[in-house]
Amino acid sequence: MFQAFGVHGPELTPVADLVIDVVLVTFAFAFLITAPRSNRYDVALLGTMVVAVTALRVLMQPLPNVQPVTVAALLVGAQLGARRGVAFAILVTLLSNSLIGDGWWTLFQAAGWSSVALLGSRIALVKNGEFNHGQLYLTVIASAFLFDAIASLSILTSAMSVADFGIYLAHGIPFDILHALGNLAFAVWFGPFVHRQLGGLESSNTFEQSVVEHHVIDG
Amino acid sequence: MRFVSTFLIASILLILLPLNAAAEEWSMEWQVDLGEGYITTSPVIFDGHLFVRTSGFWTGDERPQVFSFTLEGNEGWNRTSPTTIQHDLSPLQPVASGQGDCGTWPDLLLIGWADGVVEAVHPSNGSVVWSATSLVDGWGITGAMALNEDHVLIPTRNGMQRHCLSNGALDFSTNLSLGWRNGVLSTPDGYWQGDEQGRLWMVNQNGTVETSFDFGGAIRHTPLAVPTGLLLHVQYPTESKIMHLETETMTATTLQTSGPSPAVPIQQGNLSVFGDSDSITSVLCEVICTVQDRLESTMNGEFSWSQSAQIYAPINTPEGGWMVIQIDAQGSFLSNSTFTTAYDGYGTAAPAFDESSLFLGNDAGWLMAYTNSQSTAEMTSYDWTPLLGAMLVVMLLTVLASITRSSGSEWGLRLFALMVLSISLLLLQDIAQQWSERLPPVNEPTTQGSWDSSWPETWLGTQIVVFDFGDDEKVTRGGFLGHETVETLTQAALEESGMAAEIEQTEIGPYLLSINGQSGGGWEYFVDGQRGALAIDSAGIESTTILHWRMV
């Protein structure tokens, strides 16, 4: 399966690459399917967000470690739940890496952003329909370090000690800080906008659920 | 009022920022691939031309060469020695035309070859004016020559020879002891030269040995003359010592104990700079010699001074590059940075400078030329960029404060976040570099670029040895763990393979001569695709190294 150990982890054969991609896509759609029911508009909007964030990530690739995906995954997880958030994270990772470069690291990036989406779903970023700005800003900063730590696991091999990995992480701290500052800037500029867009998605689900319940009660 | 006063105070503080001399800025002009050999000694600029030599050929029909280029990168001539061997690293010695008691001579370029031949060639066309021979014992001439009026002193393998510059006639040949990379120092009293046994010899003008001093370690550079005697960087098995020899009393004092593998030191006035595998050290000799400053680095080659009084030192690591050190007249290292090229790697050759150009090369064999994008006059003028940048930041912050005051915190926070992100992006490279230099190096898994898919997967993450006898005859062994040097890993692989090797102990370490009686044109080794440059007992390896032994 592994052709060799490269500097970013194993160099994958084409078959191995395909297997990982298929597994990730399967997980993504499994999470989507098991998420609360959505109509076509919701699916289209989520799909549009996936494409938009993918494009943004590709366009911002020259800026080292400025990752719009982190904030987007956090907000999607916070407002649409863990399953949609994880599915969103996986799909954005797969789609953007197909353009930037796919490999062993895709698995860990997907895991990192999925973790961020899960974190978002567990933290109360929205209370009584109002956006908790302070909580968001603190969480996006923490998300940067969470994602970078998980993504860095891709370089681990049996030959690397815990101390070596710690030194590797330490060397990346300036880039982690830049990631956090980038997240903060995105959250400050686009947090409310994304919240409004996803708010429509969330409220449409709530409306449909109440209509269903109403009919059931009536029934 | 408070706003205005705050702005004014900030502006005044900025104006008090210390003057900052502009750093040298180099832009690539041209580059030439000199083939498979290493550029192990500094290029030389003479009479409007650039001369450089290569060493270390083992493959095919290529041999060590000396090249001549114009300063614009056009090759003039090259001279190949069909008989020389590896370790062709004796610095090229230009000689301006002149006359003396033993005759007249034109402009010459003196070349000392590792097969013991010394040639004086015309710099214009490479044709030989005269040549002479010396003893070869493993190798011949590897050290730096010295000029003495109408003669040239040559450090031979086993001693010292003096030749007339006009016709190469031998004045004297004095037997001392075996040496390597040992240069000659010419003084009014006589000639000083060290050897591999650690003895420093003083030879009179008539070729007789006057005196000697035993340092007990290898002397691999030209001794440095200081008002109080000589400075030497002596190599011992696991360390080195910067030592001062009081020549009146022949008394030696250790100034500094340092890392192994000393470099070739450099001197300017009373200031001398030494290097080794641990650090770069400056020594100032006035009434007495004292160590002034130290800087961590791995430097085993040559130093050079730039036109702006900076020291350039090749960093002899896989990452390579050249350390650029700003040093003051007292020997304090004021700042340092790394000059990088596209071909960075192991290197021992210092750059050569002319008025506005820099010429350098390393073990990758590329000769590169850079020009200074700033004139000398501009470099001493004040650089307004930091002040203007700081004023821009102050103005932006002032605008932000104003917006926040009038429009609320939301827009203020947005602009602040954007400003911080922009500044961070601009500073990231410098900060990341400074940060990384303060941390231990990353011991990343070695790229096994030459992994063979036919090898068992159980060898993944282990040490592997390939013995390549040529004609598709290879013996491969893997699954080794815990070996730290090429020597021990090779021995383990040989033992497992049931093969025998002949290894010769030389002054610079063990040298593999043959495997199973096969020596071919010699054996060379590669560690993860990189040709080995050290003795096999000194060459370190990683836990996942692929070691290739190739018979030429």
Interface residues (C-beta under 8 A of the other chain):
Chain A: F2 Q3 A4 F5 G6 V7 L63 P64 V66 I155 T157 S158 A159 M160 D164 I167 Y168 A170 H171 I173 P174 F175 I177 L178 L181 G182 L184 A185 V188 W189
Chain B: L413 R414 A417 L418 V420 L421 S424 L425 L428 I431 A432 W435 S436 L439 P440 P441 V442 N443 E444 P445 T447 Q448 G449 W451 S453 E457 L460 G461 E542 S543 T544
